[in-house]
Each structure stands twice: as structure tokens, then as C-alpha cells.
Amino acid sequence: MAIFNFLLLCLFLSAIPQLHGNADMQNLKAKHKETLQNMPRPWEFMTNGTIYLLSSGIKYQNVTCIRAKAVEKNESAQTFTHNVAVKLEYNDMTDWIHMNATYVPFQFTDQGRIKAFLDNEGAAVTKYAFLLTTPRCAVVVKEKNYTDSSYTSTELWLKDWRNENVADCYMTFINVCNCNSHPTSYYPRQCEDASVH
């Protein structure tokens, strides 16, 4: 009888941590879901304010900074147009390229949220797939296809160049950038002297 009571006590004690662990897991899942719901969707990230390229898995030749700002947006269609400013430095000279890029939704999650945009203006078709968006930053996989070539790059975009506290995005970016933890850095502050057309 003593052995039976001992086994019963062991069974009872082993069940308590598991039940407590399940409650903790449910709490964690609920907090994670709430956090995700409070994160900006890609469309909101891309259309509210100015965005800057902070890091890339590949080097863009002679580029020191890239800035984009929404100049048109259609919330019901989830489309928008960016004015993009690219600062180039070469042979002790500085040059700016200004262009407009129009984006349309391309891919959706199972819940119907946009997770990728497509820009098919000019000589290339560019797809932007969002891996993570926060109020301060986004991790994006950019796939650019020309008629005769293509490339893919993972990029870290920043909302406010004065606040580079983007540790949450940076860790995700480093894990997926295919850059051996040595990404190319760009300088968002240098894009402030470009006038938006």
C-alpha cells in the first residue's frame, strides 16, 4: 500500500508542472498573437512616412543611401507609389537618381494579409516579400528580374534614421541575409539632402 501511495504522489507531482507549463504556453501564444496584431502590415509600413535602406545582403555599386516616400496611395486597392532617391558617389562626385515606383499587392497570407508587393515599371519586375515588419523597421527579400538577368537580396529597411534601434529586425536580417554576417551597410542620414520630387 505504501508503494501505491508513493506512486500516486509521484504521478500527482509530475502532472502539476505540465499543467502549469501548458498555461504558460497558452499565455505566451496569446501575447505573441497580440504582438503580431499590433505590428504594422507591410502596406502600412510602406505608405506611412519615409523609409531608408540600412543594410543589404549584396552591395549596390556606388550607392551610399536609398530613401523612399509614398507620394500616392490607394488604401482600398492597397496600391501606392514611392518617390525613390538614390545617392551615388564615384570619382569624388555625388549624383542623385530620382524615380517613381508603383507597387501592387502580389502575395497574401492565409489570413488575407498582404505579404509581398510587385513593382513592374521600367526594365525590371521587382518583388518585395516581407519577412518581418515592426513600427521601426522591416526585413524584406527583394527579387529583381530583368529580361536577361536577375538577383535576389535580403534588405533591412528603417523608418527613422535618427533611431537605429532595430535589434529585433537586425537579428532576423542577419539570420536570412546570405551574407555570412557581413552585410553591406548604407547611410540613411546622407539621404536627407535629397529633395523629393
RAPE-V186179 format. One record per pair of residues at least 4 apart in sequence whose ideal C-beta (glycine too) atoms are under 8 Angstrom apart, sorted by sequence separation. I is the first residue (numbers start at 1). J is the second residue. If there is no record, write none. Layout:
# RAPE-V186179
i = (I & I)
j = (J & J)
This chain:
# RAPE-V186179
i = (1 & 2 & 3 & 4 & 5 & 6 & 7 & 8 & 9 & 10 & 11 & 12 & 14 & 15 & 16 & 17 & 18 & 19 & 20 & 21 & 22 & 23 & 24 & 25 & 26 & 27 & 28 & 29 & 30 & 31 & 32 & 33 & 34 & 35 & 40 & 41 & 42 & 43 & 44 & 56 & 74 & 89 & 108 & 109 & 133 & 134 & 146 & 159 & 166 & 167 & 168 & 169 & 170 & 171 & 172 & 173 & 179 & 187 & 40 & 46 & 74 & 89 & 90 & 108 & 109 & 120 & 132 & 133 & 145 & 174 & 179 & 45 & 60 & 73 & 74 & 88 & 89 & 108 & 109 & 119 & 120 & 132 & 144 & 158 & 177 & 73 & 87 & 88 & 107 & 108 & 118 & 119 & 132 & 143 & 144 & 174 & 40 & 72 & 73 & 87 & 88 & 106 & 107 & 118 & 130 & 131 & 143 & 144 & 158 & 72 & 87 & 88 & 105 & 107 & 118 & 119 & 130 & 131 & 143 & 144 & 174 & 70 & 71 & 86 & 106 & 117 & 118 & 130 & 131 & 142 & 156 & 173 & 70 & 71 & 85 & 86 & 105 & 106 & 116 & 117 & 129 & 141 & 142 & 53 & 70 & 71 & 85 & 86 & 105 & 106 & 116 & 128 & 129 & 141 & 142 & 52 & 53 & 69 & 84 & 85 & 86 & 104 & 105 & 116 & 128 & 141 & 142 & 156 & 52 & 53 & 68 & 69 & 84 & 103 & 104 & 115 & 116 & 128 & 129 & 140 & 141 & 156 & 52 & 68 & 83 & 84 & 103 & 104 & 115 & 127 & 139 & 140 & 51 & 52 & 68 & 83 & 84 & 103 & 126 & 127 & 139 & 140 & 50 & 51 & 67 & 68 & 83 & 84 & 102 & 126 & 139 & 140 & 156 & 50 & 51 & 66 & 67 & 82 & 101 & 126 & 127 & 138 & 139 & 155 & 50 & 66 & 81 & 82 & 102 & 125 & 126 & 137 & 138 & 154 & 49 & 66 & 81 & 82 & 101 & 124 & 125 & 137 & 65 & 66 & 81 & 82 & 100 & 106 & 124 & 137 & 46 & 48 & 65 & 80 & 81 & 107 & 124 & 136 & 137 & 154 & 47 & 63 & 64 & 79 & 80 & 99 & 123 & 131 & 136 & 154 & 46 & 63 & 64 & 79 & 123 & 135 & 136 & 154 & 63 & 64 & 79 & 101 & 103 & 154 & 47 & 62 & 78 & 79 & 62 & 77 & 78 & 136 & 156 & 161 & 62 & 161 & 71 & 136 & 137 & 72 & 136 & 139 & 158 & 161 & 137 & 138 & 161 & 134 & 137 & 47 & 68 & 136 & 137 & 139 & 46 & 134 & 139 & 43 & 134 & 141 & 46 & 78 & 132 & 43 & 132 & 139 & 132 & 131 & 131 & 46 & 43 & 43 & 46 & 41 & 42 & 41 & 42 & 42 & 43 & 42 & 54 & 45 & 42 & 51 & 42 & 45 & 44 & 42 & 41 & 40 & 45 & 58 & 39 & 40 & 39 & 40 & 58 & 39 & 42 & 57 & 98 & 56 & 57 & 56 & 57 & 96 & 56 & 98 & 55 & 56 & 55 & 53 & 54 & 53 & 54 & 87 & 53 & 54 & 87 & 52 & 53 & 51 & 52 & 85 & 51 & 52 & 87 & 51 & 50 & 52 & 85 & 49 & 54 & 49 & 85 & 45 & 54 & 83 & 45 & 83 & 55 & 55 & 57 & 66 & 56 & 57 & 58 & 65 & 67 & 55 & 57 & 64 & 65 & 63 & 64 & 65 & 60 & 65 & 67 & 59 & 65 & 66 & 71 & 57 & 58 & 64 & 65 & 56 & 57 & 67 & 69 & 55 & 56 & 55 & 55 & 56 & 54 & 55 & 54 & 53 & 52 & 54 & 53 & 52 & 52)
j = (5 & 6 & 7 & 8 & 9 & 10 & 11 & 12 & 13 & 14 & 15 & 16 & 18 & 19 & 20 & 21 & 22 & 23 & 24 & 25 & 26 & 27 & 28 & 29 & 30 & 31 & 32 & 33 & 34 & 35 & 36 & 37 & 38 & 39 & 44 & 45 & 46 & 47 & 48 & 60 & 78 & 93 & 112 & 113 & 137 & 138 & 150 & 163 & 170 & 171 & 172 & 173 & 174 & 175 & 176 & 177 & 183 & 191 & 45 & 51 & 79 & 94 & 95 & 113 & 114 & 125 & 137 & 138 & 150 & 179 & 184 & 51 & 66 & 79 & 80 & 94 & 95 & 114 & 115 & 125 & 126 & 138 & 150 & 164 & 183 & 80 & 94 & 95 & 114 & 115 & 125 & 126 & 139 & 150 & 151 & 181 & 48 & 80 & 81 & 95 & 96 & 114 & 115 & 126 & 138 & 139 & 151 & 152 & 166 & 81 & 96 & 97 & 114 & 116 & 127 & 128 & 139 & 140 & 152 & 153 & 183 & 80 & 81 & 96 & 116 & 127 & 128 & 140 & 141 & 152 & 166 & 183 & 81 & 82 & 96 & 97 & 116 & 117 & 127 & 128 & 140 & 152 & 153 & 65 & 82 & 83 & 97 & 98 & 117 & 118 & 128 & 140 & 141 & 153 & 154 & 65 & 66 & 82 & 97 & 98 & 99 & 117 & 118 & 129 & 141 & 154 & 155 & 169 & 66 & 67 & 82 & 83 & 98 & 117 & 118 & 129 & 130 & 142 & 143 & 154 & 155 & 170 & 67 & 83 & 98 & 99 & 118 & 119 & 130 & 142 & 154 & 155 & 67 & 68 & 84 & 99 & 100 & 119 & 142 & 143 & 155 & 156 & 67 & 68 & 84 & 85 & 100 & 101 & 119 & 143 & 156 & 157 & 173 & 68 & 69 & 84 & 85 & 100 & 119 & 144 & 145 & 156 & 157 & 173 & 69 & 85 & 100 & 101 & 121 & 144 & 145 & 156 & 157 & 173 & 69 & 86 & 101 & 102 & 121 & 144 & 145 & 157 & 86 & 87 & 102 & 103 & 121 & 127 & 145 & 158 & 68 & 70 & 87 & 102 & 103 & 129 & 146 & 158 & 159 & 176 & 70 & 86 & 87 & 102 & 103 & 122 & 146 & 154 & 159 & 177 & 70 & 87 & 88 & 103 & 147 & 159 & 160 & 178 & 88 & 89 & 104 & 126 & 128 & 179 & 73 & 88 & 104 & 105 & 89 & 104 & 105 & 163 & 183 & 188 & 90 & 189 & 100 & 165 & 166 & 102 & 166 & 169 & 188 & 191 & 168 & 169 & 192 & 166 & 169 & 80 & 101 & 169 & 170 & 172 & 80 & 168 & 173 & 78 & 169 & 176 & 82 & 114 & 168 & 80 & 169 & 176 & 172 & 172 & 176 & 103 & 105 & 114 & 117 & 113 & 114 & 114 & 115 & 116 & 117 & 117 & 137 & 130 & 128 & 138 & 130 & 133 & 133 & 133 & 133 & 133 & 138 & 151 & 133 & 134 & 134 & 135 & 153 & 135 & 138 & 153 & 194 & 153 & 154 & 154 & 155 & 194 & 155 & 197 & 155 & 156 & 156 & 155 & 156 & 156 & 157 & 190 & 157 & 158 & 191 & 157 & 158 & 157 & 158 & 191 & 158 & 159 & 194 & 159 & 159 & 161 & 194 & 159 & 164 & 160 & 196 & 157 & 166 & 196 & 159 & 197 & 170 & 173 & 177 & 186 & 177 & 178 & 179 & 186 & 188 & 177 & 179 & 186 & 187 & 186 & 187 & 188 & 184 & 189 & 191 & 184 & 190 & 191 & 196 & 183 & 184 & 190 & 191 & 183 & 184 & 194 & 196 & 183 & 184 & 184 & 185 & 186 & 185 & 186 & 186 & 186 & 186 & 188 & 188 & 188 & 191)
